[in-house]
Amino acid sequence: MHAKLQRRQALTDARRALVLDAARAVFLEAGIEGASVREIARRAGYTPGAIYSYFESKEAIYAALLNESIQRLQSAVAEASASQDGPGQALAARAQAWFDFYAANPRELDLGFYLVQGMRPRGLTSELDHELNDHLYQALRPCEEALQELGLDADAALRENTALFAHGVGLLLMQHTGRIRMFRQSADVLFKSYVAQLVARVAGGSRQPGLFGGTVQPDSTDS
């Protein structure tokens, strides 16, 4: 009986994965609003009714795709953190992990930021959008924790983590669209430089004004 249940669950998981693969292609082509359960079912080789046995709506399918993406992102950040000594190295490793994840998987960035249909959460309810945002924030929170371990208070760490993410996403967009080439720069090199300066500024020796008010501690070589 146990083996039978395992086989049944494996078959369910395989079918669900097939639906998600088909849905990913449809969403990337048509966006959330333009996609339909009927088209997703056609791509997956199922009837629409069969799709509804796994997901209640196309929004639920989209949420499942993003949640799986964010879980992989969380795993990448956690793995990068495991072998680092000190909050400075931990911050650099964690930030590089999420940057590398989106650099290697540009379609995940497209889905996560609704870039297939503009830059608004079109077709999603506010509750679902809030849930997805919270999951993404939790995936990025280890960087914020490292900033607090470096000495920033909670508000300052949140602001710096927000700026770090915004900077990285901007570079990723420039890389994925090819616009970075007009400056003859490397997105990865620029991101590494930003993170190194952030660590030095927060963890250094003498006090000076920070980017967002208050004071932080820059690298001693700046003095």
C-alpha positions in Angstrom: 0.0 0.0 0.0 2.8 2.4 0.9 4.6 1.7 -2.4 1.3 2.3 -4.3 0.8 5.6 -2.6 4.4 6.6 -3.4 3.8 5.8 -7.1 0.6 7.7 -7.1 2.3 10.8 -5.5 5.2 10.6 -8.0 2.7 10.5 -10.9 0.8 13.5 -9.4 4.1 15.4 -9.0 5.1 14.7 -12.6 1.8 15.8 -14.0 1.9 19.0 -11.9 5.4 19.7 -13.1 4.3 19.3 -16.7 1.5 21.8 -16.1 3.9 24.3 -14.6 6.4 23.9 -17.5 3.6 24.6 -20.0 2.3 27.5 -17.9 5.8 29.1 -17.7 5.9 29.2 -21.5 2.4 30.6 -21.8 3.0 33.3 -19.2 6.2 34.4 -20.8 4.5 34.7 -24.2 1.2 36.2 -23.1 1.6 37.6 -19.6 -0.8 36.9 -16.8 -3.8 38.6 -18.3 -3.3 37.2 -21.8 -2.8 33.6 -20.5 -5.6 31.2 -20.1 -6.1 27.9 -18.4 -7.3 26.5 -21.7 -4.0 27.3 -23.5 -2.0 26.0 -20.6 -3.9 22.8 -20.7 -3.4 22.5 -24.5 0.4 23.0 -24.1 0.5 20.4 -21.3 -1.6 17.9 -23.2 -4.5 17.9 -20.7 -8.1 19.1 -20.6 -8.9 22.4 -18.7 -10.8 20.3 -16.2 -7.7 18.3 -15.5 -5.7 21.5 -14.8 -8.3 22.6 -12.2 -7.7 19.4 -10.3 -4.2 20.8 -9.5 -4.8 24.5 -9.5 -7.9 26.6 -8.8 -7.0 29.4 -11.2 -4.3 30.7 -13.6 -3.3 33.1 -10.8 -2.6 30.1 -8.5 -0.5 28.5 -11.2 1.5 31.8 -11.5 1.9 31.8 -7.7 3.2 28.2 -7.7 5.8 29.1 -10.4 7.0 32.0 -8.4 7.0 30.1 -5.1 9.2 27.4 -6.6 11.5 30.0 -8.1 11.8 31.7 -4.7 12.5 28.4 -3.0 15.4 27.8 -5.3 16.6 31.3 -4.6 16.4 30.7 -0.9 18.4 27.5 -1.3 21.1 29.4 -3.3 21.4 32.1 -0.6 21.5 29.6 2.2 24.1 27.5 0.5 26.3 30.6 0.0 26.0 31.5 3.6 27.1 28.2 5.0 30.8 28.4 4.7 31.4 32.1 5.3 33.2 33.6 8.3 32.1 36.9 9.6 29.1 39.1 8.6 31.0 41.0 5.9 31.9 37.8 4.0 28.4 36.5 4.7 26.8 39.6 3.2 29.0 39.5 0.1 28.2 35.8 -0.4 24.5 36.1 0.1 24.2 39.1 -2.1 26.2 37.5 -4.9 24.1 34.3 -4.6 20.8 36.0 -5.4 22.5 38.2 -8.1 24.0 35.1 -9.7 20.7 33.2 -9.5 18.9 35.9 -11.5 21.8 36.4 -13.8 21.7 32.7 -14.7 17.9 32.6 -14.8 16.6 35.8 -16.5 13.2 34.2 -17.1 12.8 34.0 -13.3 13.5 37.7 -13.0 10.9 38.3 -15.8 8.2 36.3 -13.9 9.1 37.7 -10.5 8.8 41.3 -11.7 5.9 40.8 -14.1 8.2 42.1 -16.9 6.3 40.1 -19.5 3.4 42.6 -19.3 4.8 45.9 -18.1 5.9 46.5 -14.5 2.6 46.1 -12.5 1.2 42.9 -11.0 -1.4 42.7 -13.7 -4.0 39.9 -13.2 -3.0 39.2 -9.6 -5.1 40.0 -6.6 -3.6 42.3 -4.0 -3.6 39.4 -1.5 -1.6 37.1 -3.8 0.8 39.9 -4.8 1.4 40.6 -1.1 2.1 37.0 -0.4 4.6 36.7 -3.2 6.3 39.9 -2.2 6.6 38.5 1.4 8.2 35.3 0.1 10.7 37.2 -2.0 11.5 39.5 1.0 12.2 36.5 3.2 14.6 35.1 0.5 16.5 38.4 0.6 16.4 38.9 4.4 19.7 37.1 5.1 21.5 40.1 3.6 19.6 42.3 6.0 20.5 40.1 8.9 24.2 40.3 7.9 24.0 44.1 7.8 22.6 44.1 11.3 25.4 41.8 12.4 27.8 44.4 10.9 26.4 47.0 13.3 23.4 48.7 11.6 20.1 49.0 13.4 17.0 47.4 11.9 15.8 50.5 10.0 19.2 51.2 8.5 19.7 47.6 7.6 16.4 47.5 5.8 17.2 50.7 3.9 20.6 49.4 2.8 19.2 46.0 1.8 16.5 47.7 -0.3 19.2 49.8 -2.0 21.4 46.7 -2.5 18.5 44.8 -4.2 17.5 47.8 -6.3 21.1 48.3 -7.5 21.4 44.6 -8.4 18.1 44.4 -10.2 19.0 47.5 -12.2 22.2 45.9 -13.3 20.5 42.7 -14.1 18.0 44.5 -16.3 20.7 46.3 -18.1 22.6 43.0 -18.6 19.5 41.0 -19.8 18.5 43.8 -22.3 22.1 44.3 -23.5 22.1 48.0 -22.4 25.1 47.4 -20.2 27.2 47.1 -23.4 26.7 50.8 -24.3 28.8 51.6 -21.2 31.3 48.8 -22.0 30.9 47.6 -18.4 30.3 44.2 -16.7 27.2 44.0 -14.5 28.9 41.4 -12.3 32.0 43.5 -11.8 29.9 46.5 -10.9 27.7 44.6 -8.5 30.8 43.1 -6.8 32.2 46.6 -6.5 29.0 47.9 -4.9 28.8 45.1 -2.4 32.5 45.6 -1.4 32.0 49.3 -0.9 28.9 48.6 1.1 30.7 46.2 3.4 33.7 48.6 3.8 31.4 51.5 4.5 29.4 49.7 7.1 32.2 47.8 8.8 35.1 50.2 8.5 36.8 52.3 11.1 35.8 56.0 11.2 32.4 57.5 11.2 31.0 59.4 8.2 27.5 60.2 6.8 25.7 57.2 5.3 23.6 57.1 2.1 20.4 57.4 4.0 21.2 59.7 6.8 22.8 58.9 10.1 26.4 57.6 10.2 28.1 54.5 9.1 31.7 53.3 9.3 33.7 53.4 6.1 36.9 51.4 5.3 39.9 52.7 7.1 41.8 53.2 3.8 39.4 56.1 3.0 40.8 58.2 5.9 
